[in-house]
Amino acid sequence: MIDDILRIVEPLIKDKKVMAFVDVFGGSGTVLLNIPIEYKINRVYNDIDKVLYRTIKAMIDDNERNALLEKLNYAVQSRELFNEIKNKPYNEWTAFEYLYMIACSFNANLNSYAIKVNAYKNSDLNIIPKNILNYYHLLKNWNVENLDFRKLIPKYDSPNLKGGKSYKYSFNIDDIIDLKKILDNIQGYYLLNESSVDFEEIEKVFGKPTFVKEYINHITNPKKGEKRSKRRMVY
């Protein structure tokens, strides 16, 4: 969805002189990472997931990042270690444990161990450290928050804003109503992308979407005849 997001956001930054981009439901950080580096704006990453927050912070801190990279570089895939981490309370996972589980799971399903058949040089345990080294310098320019959207949006509310969706901490209808009330009164602009599982509930509150497009869900297996998942935008 990055191309469509940038198509909407870039004119706001250039023409409306927007000075801050707040990714309210930051997740993997993909959206912020794709905002062109030449834009001199404040970049705010937020996620209510404490483990995600902890992982992003570890990548930004030089000492924590070096220790994390050392552990990842020496890690080997083990079902025993995977299950040991899986059985710990999720909120207690370290940055290493979270990234290890991502690397060793099947399609990032943290409950499902993956038997990898590819060569080690192409394995996720080898790719993740390379990605950290390639992108950590971009993360160092972020303001990183771990807040509920009700607290985050007023904190950064001046004439600039952006939105999204959380996965581990799912919304209910009251959350959606609260989000709409806040966004109706901000001074800036917002962009909300919706997943198909939430279409009906979000439409009740936000109304018809401004922009509809079908995007490929890269996690599903098209050989099994699964349909492409749909996402929509409201802005």
N, C-alpha and C positions, 0 to 999 in steps of 0.2 A: 504493500500500500504506500510505500515511501514516495514514489513519484507523484501520486495524487495528493498526498499530504503536503509535499513541498510546493506543488502547484498552487495550493490555497495559502500556505504560510508565507512564501517568499514575497508576494506583493505587499503583505501586511508589514513585513520587516522593512522593505524598501520604501513603500509609499506612505505608510501610516506611521513610520518612525517608531515602530514597536521596539522596545529596548530589553525585553525579558521574554524568555520562552520557558514555561513551566510545564513539565511533563508530570501531570498529577498522578498517573498510574504507570510509573516508569518501566516496570518489568525488566526486560533484558537491556534496556537503554538504547535500542536500535534507532528510535526516532531522533533522540538527541545526537547520537553519533553521526547521523546523516544531515543534520543542519550544517550547511557549508561553513567551514572554519573562518572564512573571510567576514562573516557577519559578526560585528562587534556587539553582541548582546549577552546579557546574563542568562546562563543556562541552569535551570533548576531541575534536578532529578528527585522524584519522590516515589516511595513505595511503602505501604503499611507493613509489608512483609519484612520482619526484622532480619531474617537470614539474608535476603536479597540486599538489604541496606548494609548489613555487616560485610557482605562480599564486595560491594562497590567501594566501601570505605577502605577495605584491605588493599584494593588495587591502587587507591590514591596515595596511601601512606608508603613511603619508600621502604621502611624497615619491614612492614607487614607484607608488602608485595614481594620483596626478595625472599622472605621466609616461605611465602606461599608458593612461589615459583620453584624453590628448591624441593619442597615436598611433592609438588606435582611432577617435577622432572624425574623423581626417583620412585614414583608410585607405579604399581603394577595392578592390573585388573584382577580382582579377587571376589568371588561370590561371598566368601565368609566376611570380608570387610564390608562389602555392600550391605549385607544383612545386619551386620553389627551397627552400622550407621543408621539404617532404616528403622531399627528398633529403638533408637534414641528419640526423645521428644524433638520434634522438628525445630522448635524455637531455640534449641540448644546447639544446633549444628554450627560448626565453624565454617569459615569461607572455604577452607580446603575440603571439608566434608561435603558441602553443597556442590562444589564444582566436580568433585570425584563422583558423586551420585549422578550428576548430569552426564558425565562422560561415560559412565558404565551402565546407564539405564537404557531401556528400549524406547526410542523416540521421546526421550526426556520424561517418560513416565517413571517417577521416582519410586514406584512400588514394583517395577518390573526390571529384573536383571537381564542384560543383553549379552548373548554369546557372540563376540565379535570375530569375524572371519577375515577381516582385512589386515593388511600388513601394519606393523606397529607404527611406522612413520606416518601413516594416514589415520591412526586411531585418534579418538577424541582426547585421550589422555595426553597425546603429543600435540594436538592442534590447539587446545585451550591455552597452554603456556605461551605459544606463539601469538595467539590473539591478544593476550594480556600485554605482551611486549609491544605489539603493534599499535594498541589503542589507549594504553593507560595515560599517555600524555594528554589525550583529549579529555579524559575523565577528570584530570587534575584541575580543569577550569570549571568544573561543575560545583554548584551548591547542592549538597546531598541531604535530603530530609527523610524522616521516617514518621510521617504524620497522617492522620485521618484527613480526608479531603475537606471536611468541615472546618478543620483548623488551618490547613495549608492554604486554601484559596484566599481567605481574608488576609492571611499573613503577607501574601504577595500581591494583593489586589491594588493595582494602580492601572493605568491604561495599557495592560498587556497580559495575555493568558493562553492556555491550551489544556486539553483533557484526553481521557482514554479509558481503559477498563482493567480491573484487577482479576486474577484467576484464582489464586489460592484463597483469597478472602472475598467470596462471592457477595454480590449485592442482593438485597431484597427490595421490594417495591418502595418501602419507606426511604431507603438510601437513595433511590433514583429520584424520588420527590424532593428530598433535601438537596440533591445535586442540582436539580432544575431551579429551585428557588435561589440558590447561591449564584448560579450562572446568569440568571435573569437580571441580577443586580450588580454584576461586575462592571468595571470601567473599561476593561480590555475586550479581547476577542477570545472565543473558545472554539475548539474543534474536537468533537466527540466521535470516536468510531465505535460501532456496535458489532457484536458477534451475533450470529443467527439464533443462538440460544436465548437471547434477550430481546429480539425484535419486538415481540408482542408487548412486553411490559414497558419497554422504553418508549414505544410509539404512543402508548396510553398517556404518558407524561410529557414527552417532547414533541409529539405530533409527527407528521410525515417527515421522512428524512430529506435533507437538502440534496443529497447525492447518493446514488445507488450504483454499485458495481460488484460484479462477481470476481472474487479473488481465489487463486489456487491455494488450497491448504496443503502445504508440502509434507505434513506429517502423515496424512492418509495415503493409502496405497491405491492408486488408480487402477491397478491390475485386478483388484477385487471388485471393481465396479462402483466404488464409493463416489458419491457426488462431491463436487467442489463446494467448499463451504462459502457462505456469503457473508460479507461485511458491508456496513453502510456508514455514511458520515452525516453528521448534523453540524452545521456551523452558522 
